[in-house]
Amino acid sequence: MERDFLGCGWAHPLRLEETEAQVRRLKLACGLKSIEESIRLILRTRPGERPRRPEFGCGVEDLLFSPINTGLLSQVEQRVEEALRRFEPRIEVEEVKARAREGRLEVEIFYRVRQTNSRHNLVYPFFLEEK
């Protein structure tokens, strides 16, 4: 039922799966999984990275080497919220919180799936230093 409401799309990263008839095809992500993968894709894509859709993405990586302070965290929250509102119409962003933790910047996203009216959250890490 959720699959019908929320749709299906290619899984990210792209990968193949084998069907019962031993046919290989692109793996799909359906329902809530499709939305979560879409959010991650938006957050990890830099504007200009996709030639046919240069405005697509979030652009948080451009801020990652700035001094960490409340201004930076506010900018990150704003960019994430704007990108999700623009590129993921299946959700309504309720709140975005950014915080620095042990070599990474964590962004917690609280959202509501419009079609089912269910609330979810997702934490996405942006790494500030190599591990």
N, C-alpha and C positions, 0 to 999 in steps of 0.2 A: 504494500500500500504506500509506504513512504517513498519507494522508488518511483511510483507514478506521479506523486506530488512534486518531488524535488528533482527528478530527472537523473540522467546518467551522462557521464563524459569520460574521456580518456583519463586513466590513472596517471598520476605524476609521481615519480618519473615514468616516462613511457617504458612499457615492458610488454612482453608477449606472454600469453597463457595458452595452454593446450586444452581444447574442448574434448568432450567425450568421444567425438568422432576423429580424434587425433588431428584436428585442424588447429593451426596456430593463428591466433588473432591478438589484436591489441587488448590489453586488460582494461576493463572499465571500472570506474568508481561510481557508485549509485547512492542516492539519498543523502544522508548527513555526511557520509564519507566524501562525497563529491563536493559539498560545501567546504568542508575542512581543507581538502586539497586545494580548492580554489583560493581560499584565504592564504594558505602558505605560498602558493604560486604568486599571488599579488604582492605579498610582503618581500619575497626574495628576488623580484624582478625590478631592475632599475629602469626608469623612464629612458627611452631611446634604445633599449636593448633589443626590442622587437621591431624590425624594419617596417613591417606593414601596419604596426600599431604603436608608433613611437611614444605616445602619451601614457601607455599602459605601464603600471607598476607603482611602487611606493616611494623609492628614493631615500629610505632611511640610511642606507650605507654611506651616503654622502656626509652624514652627520657623525659617523662613528668615531672619528679621530678628533672630535671637538672636546674641550674640557667638559667633564660631567658635572652638571649643575642643574638647578630646577628649570632654567631656561631651555637647556638641551632636552630634558625629559618632556617638557611641554611641547617642543617642536616635534619630537618623535610621536607623541600621542596625536597631535594634530595631523601629521602626514599619514599616519596609519588610518585614522578615522576617515579622512577625506578620500583616500584610495579605496577603502572598503565600501564607502557609500557610493562611489562612482562606478566601481567595477564588479561589485557583487550584489546585484539587485534582489537576490533571494533572502537577504538578511537585513535586519535593522540593527545598526550598531547602537548599543545602549551606553557603553562606557569603554574607554581605553585607558589603561594604567601602564606607565613605563617606570622601571626601576633598575638601577645598576646593582649587579651582584657578582662578585668574584670573577672578574674578567669577561663578563657578558652583560648585555643589556636585555632585560626580559620585558616583553610587551604582553600584557594580559588583556584579552579582548572579551568583553561580555556582549553577546548578541542574541537576537531573537530571530528564529526562522519565521518568515512572514506567512508561509503557507500552512504551517502546523501550529503556529503561535507558541512553540516550545523555546525555552531559554537554554543557552549553552555558553561555555567559555572555552578559550583556547590560549595557551601560553606559548609564545614564539620567542626563541632566543636569537639575539644578534651577538656574535662573539667579538669581543674587543681585542683579544690577544690570542696568539697561537697557543695551542695546547699540545 
